[in-house]
Amino acid sequence: MNREMRRLQEREERRKQKEKEGGTRAQRKAAQMQANAGAPKERKSFVRRIGDYLHEVRVELRKVTWPTREQMIAFTTVTVITSTVLTGVIFGFDFAAKQFVLWLIDLTR
């Protein structure tokens, strides 16, 4: 089973679990907010918030599907070739426009 199919299956299982729990998303959110309403909110220290942020970044980066070495070489090659070709095309247009303007100036003299 590939990754996408597994994700679809997990998503379907979560949806079924939520249906078992009952209520819509809005109802569950309202119940959660009501339960948390009485609890005072603590503010985390600056250092703790930075630590939490870096932890979340690390967790998210683990989920990334990184390209293989061969893919990176292919992507880099395509990028360099495309940049080179477009640079040449733009240079050509610029050179032609400059020559045209100089030609027009010579005609008016």
SVG drawing of the C-alpha trace seen along z (x, -y; Angstrom):
<svg xmlns="http://www.w3.org/2000/svg" viewBox="-24 -65 48 67">
<polyline fill="none" stroke="black" stroke-width="0.4" points="0.0,0.0 1.5,-3.3 1.7,-6.3 -1.3,-8.1 -3.6,-5.2 -2.5,-4.7 -3.2,-8.4 -6.7,-8.1 -7.4,-5.0 -6.2,-6.8 -8.3,-9.8 -11.4,-7.6 -10.7,-5.8 -10.5,-9.2 -13.8,-10.3 -15.5,-7.1 -14.1,-7.5 -15.4,-11.1 -18.9,-9.9 -18.8,-7.3 -18.0,-10.1 -21.0,-12.0 -21.6,-15.6 -20.3,-17.8 -16.9,-19.5 -18.5,-22.8 -20.3,-20.9 -17.1,-19.2 -15.3,-22.6 -18.0,-24.3 -17.8,-21.6 -14.1,-21.8 -14.2,-25.6 -16.8,-25.3 -14.6,-22.8 -11.6,-25.0 -13.4,-28.2 -13.0,-27.7 -9.3,-26.9 -7.0,-29.9 -4.6,-30.2 -0.9,-30.0 1.6,-31.8 4.7,-29.8 8.1,-31.4 9.8,-32.8 12.5,-30.0 9.8,-27.3 7.9,-28.7 11.0,-28.7 11.7,-25.2 8.2,-24.1 8.5,-25.9 11.8,-24.1 10.3,-20.8 7.3,-21.3 9.6,-22.3 11.6,-19.1 8.5,-17.0 7.2,-18.6 10.5,-18.2 10.4,-14.5 7.2,-14.3 8.8,-15.8 9.5,-13.4 13.0,-14.4 14.2,-14.0 16.9,-11.4 20.3,-12.4 19.5,-11.5 16.4,-13.6 18.3,-16.6 20.9,-16.2 18.1,-16.2 16.3,-19.1 19.5,-21.2 20.5,-20.3 17.1,-21.4 17.3,-24.6 20.8,-25.6 20.0,-24.8 16.7,-26.7 18.4,-29.7 21.2,-29.7 18.7,-29.6 16.5,-32.3 19.5,-34.5 20.6,-34.1 17.1,-34.9 16.8,-38.0 20.4,-39.1 19.4,-38.6 16.3,-40.7 18.2,-43.4 20.9,-43.5 18.4,-43.6 16.4,-46.4 19.6,-48.4 20.7,-48.0 17.2,-49.1 17.2,-52.2 20.7,-53.1 19.6,-52.6 16.6,-54.9 18.8,-57.5 21.2,-57.4 18.2,-57.8 17.1,-61.0 20.6,-62.7"/>
</svg>
